[in-house]
Amino acid sequence: MSYRAKKAWLRSLLHEAVRKTDGTRQHRTVSGDMVSWGCPDCVDDLDNRIDDAAYARDGCSPRTDARGYYNGLLNVLRRERRSAGKEFIKLYAEPE
């Protein structure tokens, strides 16, 4: 097994172990803390990451590889933010 294959295998084992600890999805914040998916800290962290990536993207020249990279990153972060927002509403919405 190559180094990359071992690394990918180990990473997948670690991710699976983290998910099995309490049965809920976890999010690692920029500071390195593990928080529950959809909690206010998770949503705030994703918002901050989106702001940072948009700022970095706006500093790139049009039609460069760097700008394309940041556009892809923003696409993923926004998708994750929508998912976390939906979970936030499920967890913290007051019953009517």
C-alpha positions in Angstrom: 0.0 0.0 0.0 1.4 3.4 -1.0 1.9 6.3 1.4 -1.0 8.2 -0.1 -3.3 5.2 0.1 -2.3 4.6 3.7 -2.9 8.2 4.6 -6.3 8.3 2.9 -7.3 5.0 4.6 -6.2 6.4 8.0 -8.0 9.6 7.5 -11.2 7.8 6.6 -10.9 5.7 9.8 -10.4 8.8 11.9 -13.4 10.5 10.3 -15.5 7.5 10.9 -14.4 7.3 14.5 -15.3 10.9 15.1 -18.7 10.4 13.6 -19.4 7.3 15.8 -18.5 8.9 19.0 -21.8 10.5 19.6 -23.7 9.8 16.4 -23.8 13.4 15.3 -21.8 15.2 12.6 -19.0 17.3 13.9 -17.3 20.5 12.5 -13.8 21.6 13.2 -13.6 25.4 13.6 -10.7 27.5 12.5 -9.4 27.5 16.1 -9.4 23.7 16.0 -12.3 23.1 18.3 -14.7 20.3 17.5 -18.4 21.5 17.7 -21.7 19.9 16.8 -22.9 20.3 13.2 -25.4 23.1 13.0 -24.7 24.8 16.3 -24.2 28.6 16.4 -20.4 28.3 16.6 -20.4 26.1 13.5 -22.6 28.5 11.5 -20.5 31.5 12.6 -17.3 29.7 11.7 -18.6 28.9 8.2 -19.7 32.5 7.7 -16.3 33.7 8.7 -14.6 31.2 6.3 -16.9 32.4 3.4 -16.0 36.0 4.2 -12.3 35.2 4.2 -12.4 33.2 1.0 -14.4 35.9 -0.8 -11.9 38.5 0.3 -9.0 36.4 -1.0 -10.9 35.7 -4.2 -11.6 39.3 -4.9 -7.9 40.1 -4.6 -7.1 37.7 -7.5 -7.0 38.7 -11.2 -9.8 37.5 -13.4 -9.4 34.2 -15.2 -6.5 33.0 -13.0 -6.1 29.5 -11.5 -6.2 31.1 -8.0 -9.5 32.8 -8.7 -10.9 29.5 -10.0 -9.7 27.7 -6.8 -11.4 30.3 -4.6 -14.6 30.1 -6.6 -14.7 26.3 -6.1 -13.9 26.7 -2.4 -16.7 29.2 -2.0 -19.1 26.9 -3.7 -18.3 24.1 -1.2 -18.4 26.5 1.8 -21.8 27.9 0.8 -23.2 24.4 0.3 -22.0 23.4 3.8 -23.4 26.7 5.2 -26.8 25.9 3.8 -26.7 22.4 5.3 -25.6 23.8 8.7 -28.3 26.4 8.5 -31.0 23.8 8.0 -29.6 21.8 10.9 -29.5 24.9 13.0 -33.2 25.6 12.3 -34.1 22.0 13.3 -32.1 22.1 16.5 -32.9 25.6 17.7 -36.3 26.5 16.3 -38.9 27.0 18.9 -41.9 24.7 18.6 -45.1 26.5 17.7 
